[in-house]
Amino acid sequence: MKSRRLKQMLTCVWRSNTNEPSDAELAVPFAYRSHLDIDLGID
C-alpha cells in the first residue's frame, strides 16, 4: 500500500512538472496499473 501511494505521489509530481496536454491520457494508464497492482497483490 505504501509503495502504491508513493507511486501516486511521484506520478502527480511528475505530471505537475510536465506542461504537456497529455496529462489526462497519462492518468488513465496509471489508473489501470494501480488496479493491476491490487489484483496481483503487489503492494
PyMOL Python script that loads the backbone (N, CA, C, O; Angstrom):
from pymol import cmd

cmd.read_pdbstr("""\
ATOM      1  N   MET A   1       0.834  -1.200   0.000  1.00  0.00           N
ATOM      2  CA  MET A   1       0.000   0.000   0.000  1.00  0.00           C
ATOM      3  C   MET A   1       0.870   1.251   0.000  1.00  0.00           C
ATOM      4  O   MET A   1       0.558   2.236  -0.670  1.00  0.00           O
ATOM      5  N   LYS A   2       1.963   1.204   0.758  1.00  0.00           N
ATOM      6  CA  LYS A   2       2.843   2.380   0.832  1.00  0.00           C
ATOM      7  C   LYS A   2       3.436   2.716  -0.528  1.00  0.00           C
ATOM      8  O   LYS A   2       3.416   3.872  -0.950  1.00  0.00           O
ATOM      9  N   SER A   3       3.967   1.700  -1.217  1.00  0.00           N
ATOM     10  CA  SER A   3       4.623   1.974  -2.496  1.00  0.00           C
ATOM     11  C   SER A   3       3.609   2.442  -3.538  1.00  0.00           C
ATOM     12  O   SER A   3       3.950   3.225  -4.424  1.00  0.00           O
ATOM     13  N   ARG A   4       2.357   1.966  -3.438  1.00  0.00           N
ATOM     14  CA  ARG A   4       1.343   2.431  -4.379  1.00  0.00           C
ATOM     15  C   ARG A   4       1.076   3.912  -4.151  1.00  0.00           C
ATOM     16  O   ARG A   4       0.957   4.690  -5.098  1.00  0.00           O
ATOM     17  N   ARG A   5       0.984   4.288  -2.879  1.00  0.00           N
ATOM     18  CA  ARG A   5       0.780   5.703  -2.549  1.00  0.00           C
ATOM     19  C   ARG A   5       1.978   6.525  -3.016  1.00  0.00           C
ATOM     20  O   ARG A   5       1.822   7.641  -3.512  1.00  0.00           O
ATOM     21  N   LEU A   6       3.163   5.965  -2.854  1.00  0.00           N
ATOM     22  CA  LEU A   6       4.377   6.650  -3.286  1.00  0.00           C
ATOM     23  C   LEU A   6       4.377   6.837  -4.797  1.00  0.00           C
ATOM     24  O   LEU A   6       4.713   7.911  -5.297  1.00  0.00           O
ATOM     25  N   LYS A   7       3.996   5.780  -5.529  1.00  0.00           N
ATOM     26  CA  LYS A   7       3.921   5.893  -6.987  1.00  0.00           C
ATOM     27  C   LYS A   7       2.924   6.971  -7.378  1.00  0.00           C
ATOM     28  O   LYS A   7       3.162   7.743  -8.307  1.00  0.00           O
ATOM     29  N   GLN A   8       1.796   7.019  -6.656  1.00  0.00           N
ATOM     30  CA  GLN A   8       0.770   8.012  -6.955  1.00  0.00           C
ATOM     31  C   GLN A   8       1.323   9.418  -6.749  1.00  0.00           C
ATOM     32  O   GLN A   8       1.113  10.302  -7.580  1.00  0.00           O
ATOM     33  N   MET A   9       2.028   9.619  -5.645  1.00  0.00           N
ATOM     34  CA  MET A   9       2.606  10.925  -5.349  1.00  0.00           C
ATOM     35  C   MET A   9       3.646  11.299  -6.400  1.00  0.00           C
ATOM     36  O   MET A   9       3.664  12.430  -6.885  1.00  0.00           O
ATOM     37  N   LEU A  10       4.508  10.356  -6.750  1.00  0.00           N
ATOM     38  CA  LEU A  10       5.539  10.632  -7.751  1.00  0.00           C
ATOM     39  C   LEU A  10       4.916  10.954  -9.098  1.00  0.00           C
ATOM     40  O   LEU A  10       5.392  11.832  -9.818  1.00  0.00           O
ATOM     41  N   THR A  11       3.844  10.236  -9.437  1.00  0.00           N
ATOM     42  CA  THR A  11       3.171  10.497 -10.706  1.00  0.00           C
ATOM     43  C   THR A  11       2.568  11.894 -10.712  1.00  0.00           C
ATOM     44  O   THR A  11       2.653  12.608 -11.712  1.00  0.00           O
ATOM     45  N   CYS A  12       1.958  12.286  -9.593  1.00  0.00           N
ATOM     46  CA  CYS A  12       1.370  13.622  -9.502  1.00  0.00           C
ATOM     47  C   CYS A  12       2.451  14.687  -9.628  1.00  0.00           C
ATOM     48  O   CYS A  12       2.272  15.682 -10.330  1.00  0.00           O
ATOM     49  N   VAL A  13       3.572  14.474  -8.946  1.00  0.00           N
ATOM     50  CA  VAL A  13       4.675  15.436  -9.009  1.00  0.00           C
ATOM     51  C   VAL A  13       5.212  15.523 -10.426  1.00  0.00           C
ATOM     52  O   VAL A  13       5.432  16.615 -10.951  1.00  0.00           O
ATOM     53  N   TRP A  14       5.423  14.360 -11.046  1.00  0.00           N
ATOM     54  CA  TRP A  14       5.963  14.335 -12.403  1.00  0.00           C
ATOM     55  C   TRP A  14       5.016  15.040 -13.362  1.00  0.00           C
ATOM     56  O   TRP A  14       5.453  15.813 -14.214  1.00  0.00           O
ATOM     57  N   ARG A  15       3.718  14.777 -13.226  1.00  0.00           N
ATOM     58  CA  ARG A  15       2.740  15.378 -14.128  1.00  0.00           C
ATOM     59  C   ARG A  15       2.644  16.879 -13.904  1.00  0.00           C
ATOM     60  O   ARG A  15       2.433  17.633 -14.854  1.00  0.00           O
ATOM     61  N   SER A  16       2.794  17.322 -12.666  1.00  0.00           N
ATOM     62  CA  SER A  16       2.701  18.755 -12.391  1.00  0.00           C
ATOM     63  C   SER A  16       3.929  19.485 -12.927  1.00  0.00           C
ATOM     64  O   SER A  16       3.874  20.684 -13.200  1.00  0.00           O
ATOM     65  N   ASN A  17       5.037  18.758 -13.076  1.00  0.00           N
ATOM     66  CA  ASN A  17       6.260  19.365 -13.604  1.00  0.00           C
ATOM     67  C   ASN A  17       6.341  19.278 -15.125  1.00  0.00           C
ATOM     68  O   ASN A  17       7.259  19.824 -15.737  1.00  0.00           O
ATOM     69  N   THR A  18       5.376  18.589 -15.728  1.00  0.00           N
ATOM     70  CA  THR A  18       5.394  18.438 -17.180  1.00  0.00           C
ATOM     71  C   THR A  18       4.188  19.155 -17.761  1.00  0.00           C
ATOM     72  O   THR A  18       3.051  18.726 -17.563  1.00  0.00           O
ATOM     73  N   ASN A  19       4.428  20.233 -18.471  1.00  0.00           N
ATOM     74  CA  ASN A  19       3.320  21.011 -19.037  1.00  0.00           C
ATOM     75  C   ASN A  19       2.927  20.440 -20.396  1.00  0.00           C
ATOM     76  O   ASN A  19       3.094  21.088 -21.430  1.00  0.00           O
ATOM     77  N   GLU A  20       2.411  19.238 -20.374  1.00  0.00           N
ATOM     78  CA  GLU A  20       2.010  18.587 -21.615  1.00  0.00           C
ATOM     79  C   GLU A  20       0.495  18.422 -21.626  1.00  0.00           C
ATOM     80  O   GLU A  20      -0.112  18.233 -20.572  1.00  0.00           O
ATOM     81  N   PRO A  21      -0.120  18.490 -22.801  1.00  0.00           N
ATOM     82  CA  PRO A  21      -1.577  18.356 -22.901  1.00  0.00           C
ATOM     83  C   PRO A  21      -2.058  16.926 -22.682  1.00  0.00           C
ATOM     84  O   PRO A  21      -3.262  16.674 -22.641  1.00  0.00           O
ATOM     85  N   SER A  22      -1.120  15.988 -22.541  1.00  0.00           N
ATOM     86  CA  SER A  22      -1.496  14.573 -22.444  1.00  0.00           C
ATOM     87  C   SER A  22      -1.619  14.103 -20.992  1.00  0.00           C
ATOM     88  O   SER A  22      -1.572  12.902 -20.726  1.00  0.00           O
ATOM     89  N   ASP A  23      -1.775  15.040 -20.054  1.00  0.00           N
ATOM     90  CA  ASP A  23      -1.882  14.650 -18.645  1.00  0.00           C
ATOM     91  C   ASP A  23      -3.037  13.681 -18.420  1.00  0.00           C
ATOM     92  O   ASP A  23      -2.887  12.684 -17.713  1.00  0.00           O
ATOM     93  N   ALA A  24      -4.192  13.974 -19.022  1.00  0.00           N
ATOM     94  CA  ALA A  24      -5.359  13.105 -18.846  1.00  0.00           C
ATOM     95  C   ALA A  24      -5.074  11.722 -19.424  1.00  0.00           C
ATOM     96  O   ALA A  24      -5.485  10.712 -18.852  1.00  0.00           O
ATOM     97  N   GLU A  25      -4.379  11.674 -20.542  1.00  0.00           N
ATOM     98  CA  GLU A  25      -4.051  10.390 -21.158  1.00  0.00           C
ATOM     99  C   GLU A  25      -3.092   9.597 -20.277  1.00  0.00           C
ATOM    100  O   GLU A  25      -3.178   8.372 -20.201  1.00  0.00           O
ATOM    101  N   LEU A  26      -2.181  10.300 -19.616  1.00  0.00           N
ATOM    102  CA  LEU A  26      -1.228   9.617 -18.744  1.00  0.00           C
ATOM    103  C   LEU A  26      -1.915   9.082 -17.490  1.00  0.00           C
ATOM    104  O   LEU A  26      -1.496   8.069 -16.931  1.00  0.00           O
ATOM    105  N   ALA A  27      -2.963   9.760 -17.055  1.00  0.00           N
ATOM    106  CA  ALA A  27      -3.646   9.359 -15.824  1.00  0.00           C
ATOM    107  C   ALA A  27      -4.388   8.038 -16.016  1.00  0.00           C
ATOM    108  O   ALA A  27      -4.534   7.264 -15.070  1.00  0.00           O
ATOM    109  N   VAL A  28      -4.858   7.779 -17.234  1.00  0.00           N
ATOM    110  CA  VAL A  28      -5.644   6.567 -17.478  1.00  0.00           C
ATOM    111  C   VAL A  28      -4.797   5.303 -17.340  1.00  0.00           C
ATOM    112  O   VAL A  28      -5.181   4.402 -16.595  1.00  0.00           O
ATOM    113  N   PRO A  29      -3.653   5.202 -18.034  1.00  0.00           N
ATOM    114  CA  PRO A  29      -2.825   4.005 -17.851  1.00  0.00           C
ATOM    115  C   PRO A  29      -2.378   3.836 -16.409  1.00  0.00           C
ATOM    116  O   PRO A  29      -2.257   2.711 -15.924  1.00  0.00           O
ATOM    117  N   PHE A  30      -2.129   4.952 -15.718  1.00  0.00           N
ATOM    118  CA  PHE A  30      -1.720   4.848 -14.319  1.00  0.00           C
ATOM    119  C   PHE A  30      -2.831   4.222 -13.486  1.00  0.00           C
ATOM    120  O   PHE A  30      -2.560   3.404 -12.606  1.00  0.00           O
ATOM    121  N   ALA A  31      -4.080   4.600 -13.755  1.00  0.00           N
ATOM    122  CA  ALA A  31      -5.209   4.018 -13.028  1.00  0.00           C
ATOM    123  C   ALA A  31      -5.284   2.516 -13.304  1.00  0.00           C
ATOM    124  O   ALA A  31      -5.517   1.723 -12.391  1.00  0.00           O
ATOM    125  N   TYR A  32      -5.087   2.133 -14.557  1.00  0.00           N
ATOM    126  CA  TYR A  32      -5.105   0.715 -14.894  1.00  0.00           C
ATOM    127  C   TYR A  32      -3.991  -0.026 -14.171  1.00  0.00           C
ATOM    128  O   TYR A  32      -4.197  -1.127 -13.660  1.00  0.00           O
ATOM    129  N   ARG A  33      -2.807   0.584 -14.130  1.00  0.00           N
ATOM    130  CA  ARG A  33      -1.684  -0.050 -13.438  1.00  0.00           C
ATOM    131  C   ARG A  33      -1.993  -0.228 -11.960  1.00  0.00           C
ATOM    132  O   ARG A  33      -1.647  -1.253 -11.374  1.00  0.00           O
ATOM    133  N   SER A  34      -2.646   0.768 -11.348  1.00  0.00           N
ATOM    134  CA  SER A  34      -2.979   0.660  -9.926  1.00  0.00           C
ATOM    135  C   SER A  34      -3.914  -0.525  -9.705  1.00  0.00           C
ATOM    136  O   SER A  34      -3.749  -1.280  -8.746  1.00  0.00           O
ATOM    137  N   HIS A  35      -4.906  -0.691 -10.600  1.00  0.00           N
ATOM    138  CA  HIS A  35      -5.833  -1.809 -10.464  1.00  0.00           C
ATOM    139  C   HIS A  35      -5.096  -3.133 -10.651  1.00  0.00           C
ATOM    140  O   HIS A  35      -5.382  -4.111  -9.960  1.00  0.00           O
ATOM    141  N   LEU A  36      -4.159  -3.159 -11.575  1.00  0.00           N
ATOM    142  CA  LEU A  36      -3.382  -4.382 -11.779  1.00  0.00           C
ATOM    143  C   LEU A  36      -2.563  -4.703 -10.541  1.00  0.00           C
ATOM    144  O   LEU A  36      -2.462  -5.864 -10.145  1.00  0.00           O
ATOM    145  N   ASP A  37      -1.973  -3.676  -9.924  1.00  0.00           N
ATOM    146  CA  ASP A  37      -1.201  -3.891  -8.700  1.00  0.00           C
ATOM    147  C   ASP A  37      -2.084  -4.508  -7.620  1.00  0.00           C
ATOM    148  O   ASP A  37      -1.662  -5.422  -6.911  1.00  0.00           O
ATOM    149  N   ILE A  38      -3.317  -4.003  -7.498  1.00  0.00           N
ATOM    150  CA  ILE A  38      -4.238  -4.515  -6.482  1.00  0.00           C
ATOM    151  C   ILE A  38      -4.589  -5.975  -6.805  1.00  0.00           C
ATOM    152  O   ILE A  38      -4.580  -6.831  -5.920  1.00  0.00           O
ATOM    153  N   ASP A  39      -4.900  -6.252  -8.088  1.00  0.00           N
ATOM    154  CA  ASP A  39      -5.294  -7.599  -8.489  1.00  0.00           C
ATOM    155  C   ASP A  39      -4.165  -8.602  -8.263  1.00  0.00           C
ATOM    156  O   ASP A  39      -4.404  -9.735  -7.844  1.00  0.00           O
ATOM    157  N   LEU A  40      -2.938  -8.179  -8.543  1.00  0.00           N
ATOM    158  CA  LEU A  40      -1.800  -9.082  -8.401  1.00  0.00           C
ATOM    159  C   LEU A  40      -1.302  -9.148  -6.967  1.00  0.00           C
ATOM    160  O   LEU A  40      -0.444  -9.967  -6.635  1.00  0.00           O
ATOM    161  N   GLY A  41      -1.845  -8.279  -6.116  1.00  0.00           N
ATOM    162  CA  GLY A  41      -1.426  -8.286  -4.723  1.00  0.00           C
ATOM    163  C   GLY A  41      -0.072  -7.636  -4.517  1.00  0.00           C
ATOM    164  O   GLY A  41       0.593  -7.900  -3.516  1.00  0.00           O
ATOM    165  N   ILE A  42       0.348  -6.792  -5.447  1.00  0.00           N
ATOM    166  CA  ILE A  42       1.641  -6.111  -5.321  1.00  0.00           C
ATOM    167  C   ILE A  42       1.446  -4.836  -4.513  1.00  0.00           C
ATOM    168  O   ILE A  42       0.824  -3.881  -4.979  1.00  0.00           O
ATOM    169  N   ASP A  43       1.976  -4.830  -3.317  1.00  0.00           N
ATOM    170  CA  ASP A  43       1.893  -3.625  -2.501  1.00  0.00           C
ATOM    171  C   ASP A  43       3.283  -3.037  -2.418  1.00  0.00           C
ATOM    172  O   ASP A  43       3.480  -2.004  -1.778  1.00  0.00           O
TER     173      ASP A  43
END
""", "prot")
cmd.dss("prot")
cmd.show_as("cartoon", "prot")
cmd.util.cbc("prot")
cmd.orient("prot")
